[in-house]
């Protein structure tokens, strides 16, 4: 069973405690569990309800590190860090000052526009403005990778969440972002949460996953779990999609690094 490294607890917007999440993972046979609660350094200093207070990062790490792991199971401590150009250096410095096992690098905010909280802001945009948000999103993903901002590229293709898809897809920008991810040696996750959102599709799409495979970008599977019962949600379905994209292996993270393992 592959591990799972993109999971949230009550430290950000998850519903379970660290202890509850570990117990649920153990009950499901998970051998390597990554906790990666949201960390965002807002340009205006705003605190976001869905993310931990950056000033409490040390306390968060201490709790995850001290949590009891059952025999045969390892618990990794990471964060899901938001890439915002104006605070990227501060965020990177904060992360570098702590010994984290992995960093899920994500873009949730595009030039002040939060892309995944509510559909109403999207509905108020005209088609041209929506398309510009999608384009800018992929530009930021490329910048994020070029900055070596994290080890895992989180839920690529996120702007489609509420069903507001670009037509056509900005393939030149997507390809530039994937080239940057490949150059940075990052891992792309197949995030199953999208199947339970209005877009009804995993992040990223099959076509994008095939483009990742063409670049030999390694992949992993994530449920982006926000409650313990979702830790391995749709992993079998995800494995089938990865096979369709041409993959036969997934990345497995440990405290000492990562390794490729056969796709189960």
C-alpha positions in Angstrom: 0.0 0.0 0.0 1.5 3.4 -1.0 1.7 6.0 1.7 -0.3 9.2 1.8 1.3 12.5 2.4 -1.3 15.3 1.7 -3.6 15.2 4.8 -5.0 17.9 7.0 -5.9 18.0 10.7 -7.4 20.5 13.0 -4.2 22.5 12.8 -5.7 24.0 9.6 -9.1 23.0 8.0 -9.2 19.3 8.8 -11.7 17.7 11.1 -9.5 15.2 13.0 -6.7 15.7 15.4 -3.2 14.5 14.7 -3.8 11.5 17.0 -7.1 10.6 15.3 -5.6 10.9 11.8 -2.8 8.5 12.8 -5.2 6.0 14.3 -7.4 6.1 11.2 -4.3 5.6 8.9 -3.1 2.7 11.0 -6.5 1.0 10.8 -6.4 1.3 7.0 -3.0 -0.3 6.7 -1.1 2.9 5.9 2.6 2.4 6.5 3.7 6.0 5.8 1.5 8.9 6.8 2.3 12.5 6.0 0.6 15.4 7.8 0.6 18.6 5.8 -1.5 21.3 7.2 -2.0 24.6 5.4 0.6 27.3 5.8 0.1 30.7 4.1 2.0 33.9 4.6 -0.5 36.5 3.5 0.9 39.7 2.0 -1.4 41.8 4.2 -0.8 39.7 7.3 -4.3 38.4 7.1 -5.0 35.2 9.1 -7.0 32.6 7.1 -9.4 30.3 8.8 -8.3 27.4 6.6 -4.6 27.7 7.5 -2.5 27.6 10.7 -1.1 30.7 12.2 2.5 30.9 10.8 3.6 31.9 14.3 2.5 28.5 15.5 4.4 26.4 13.0 6.9 25.4 15.6 4.1 24.1 17.9 2.5 22.3 15.0 5.8 20.5 14.2 6.3 19.6 17.8 2.9 18.0 18.1 3.3 15.9 14.9 6.9 14.9 15.8 5.8 13.8 19.3 2.8 11.9 18.2 2.9 8.1 18.8 3.2 6.1 15.7 2.1 2.4 15.9 4.8 -0.3 15.2 5.5 -0.6 11.5 4.2 2.9 10.7 6.0 6.2 10.2 4.6 9.7 10.5 6.1 12.4 8.4 5.8 16.1 9.2 5.2 18.5 6.3 3.1 21.4 5.3 1.0 22.5 2.4 2.6 25.8 1.6 0.9 28.5 -0.5 3.0 30.1 -3.2 2.3 33.8 -3.4 5.0 35.8 -5.2 5.3 38.7 -2.8 5.7 36.4 0.2 7.4 33.4 -1.4 10.8 34.2 0.0 9.5 34.7 3.6 7.5 31.4 3.3 10.6 29.6 2.0 12.7 31.0 4.8 10.2 30.0 7.4 10.0 26.4 6.0 13.8 26.2 5.8 14.2 27.1 9.4 12.4 23.8 10.4 13.2 20.2 9.6 10.2 19.2 7.5 10.0 15.9 5.7 8.0 17.1 2.7 6.3 20.3 1.4 3.2 20.2 -0.8 3.5 23.4 -2.8 0.2 24.8 -4.0 -1.5 27.9 -5.5 -4.8 28.8 -4.0 -4.7 32.6 -4.5 -4.2 34.2 -8.0 -3.4 37.9 -7.7 -5.7 38.2 -4.7 -8.5 36.0 -6.1 -9.0 32.9 -4.0 -9.8 30.2 -6.6 -11.2 27.3 -4.5 -13.3 28.7 -1.6 -16.6 29.6 -3.2 -18.2 29.4 -6.7 -19.8 32.9 -6.5 -16.7 34.9 -7.3 -16.1 32.8 -10.4 -19.8 33.2 -11.4 -19.3 37.0 -11.3 -16.5 36.9 -13.8 -17.1 37.1 -17.5 -15.6 34.2 -19.6 -12.6 36.3 -20.6 -11.8 37.1 -17.0 -12.1 33.5 -16.0 -9.7 32.5 -18.7 -7.2 35.0 -17.5 -7.4 33.5 -14.0 -6.6 30.1 -15.4 -3.7 31.5 -17.4 -2.3 33.3 -14.5 -2.7 30.2 -12.3 -0.4 28.2 -14.6 2.1 31.1 -14.7 2.3 31.0 -10.9 2.7 27.2 -10.9 5.7 27.7 -13.2 7.2 30.3 -10.9 6.6 28.1 -7.9 8.5 25.2 -9.5 11.3 27.5 -10.8 11.7 28.8 -7.2 12.1 25.2 -5.9 9.3 25.9 -3.5 8.4 22.4 -2.5 8.7 18.6 -3.1 5.1 17.9 -4.3 3.1 20.0 -6.7 -0.3 20.1 -5.1 -3.6 19.6 -6.9 -2.6 20.9 -10.3 -5.6 22.1 -12.3 -7.3 23.4 -9.2 -9.1 26.4 -10.9 -11.6 23.9 -12.5 -12.9 23.0 -9.1 -16.3 24.7 -9.5 -16.7 23.7 -13.1 -15.5 27.0 -14.6 -13.1 25.5 -17.2 -11.1 27.4 -19.7 -11.9 27.0 -23.4 -9.5 26.3 -24.8 -7.0 25.1 -22.2 -3.9 27.3 -22.0 -1.7 24.5 -23.2 1.4 26.6 -23.8 1.3 27.8 -20.2 0.6 24.3 -18.9 3.5 22.9 -20.7 5.8 25.6 -19.4 4.7 24.8 -15.9 5.2 21.1 -16.4 8.7 21.7 -17.8 9.5 23.8 -14.7 8.2 21.0 -12.4 10.3 18.4 -14.3 13.3 20.7 -14.1 12.8 21.1 -10.3 12.5 17.4 -9.7 9.1 17.8 -8.1 6.5 15.1 -7.8 3.0 15.7 -9.1 0.1 14.3 -7.1 -3.0 12.7 -8.5 -5.4 14.3 -6.1 -8.7 12.4 -5.8 -10.6 15.2 -4.0 -11.7 16.6 -7.4 -14.0 13.6 -7.9 -16.1 15.0 -5.0 -16.3 18.6 -6.3 -18.4 20.2 -9.0 -15.7 19.5 -11.6 -16.1 15.7 -10.9 -12.6 15.0 -12.1 -9.3 14.3 -10.4 -6.6 16.9 -10.2 -5.0 17.1 -12.7 -6.8 15.9 -15.8 -5.8 12.7 -17.7 -4.4 14.8 -20.5 -2.2 16.7 -18.1 -1.1 13.5 -16.4 -0.1 12.1 -19.8 1.9 15.3 -20.4 3.6 14.7 -17.0 4.4 11.1 -18.0 5.9 12.3 -21.3 8.3 14.4 -19.2 9.0 11.6 -16.8 7.6 13.6 -13.9 7.1 11.2 -11.0 3.7 11.0 -9.4 2.0 10.1 -6.1 -1.6 9.6 -5.1 -3.4 11.8 -2.6 -6.9 12.1 -1.2 -6.1 15.6 0.2 -7.9 14.2 3.2 -9.7 16.7 5.5 -11.1 14.1 7.7 -9.6 10.8 8.8 -12.2 8.6 6.9 -11.0 10.1 3.6 -7.3 9.1 3.9 -7.3 6.5 1.1 -10.5 7.7 -0.7 -10.5 6.5 -4.3 -6.9 5.3 -4.3 -7.8 2.3 -6.5 -9.6 4.5 -9.0 -6.6 6.8 -9.0 -4.2 3.9 -9.7 -6.3 3.0 -12.8 -6.1 6.6 -14.1 -2.3 6.6 -13.6 -2.0 3.4 -15.6 -4.1 4.9 -18.3 -1.6 7.9 -18.3 1.3 5.4 -18.8 2.6 5.1 -15.2 3.6 1.9 -13.5 5.2 3.4 -10.3 4.5 6.0 -7.7 6.8 7.9 -5.4 7.0 7.0 -1.7 8.2 9.6 0.8 10.3 8.8 3.9 12.2 10.9 6.4 15.4 10.2 4.5 14.1 11.1 1.1 11.9 9.3 -1.5 11.9 6.3 -3.7 9.9 4.9 -6.6 7.7 1.9 -5.9 5.5 -0.2 -8.2 2.0 1.0 -8.7 -0.2 -1.4 -6.8 
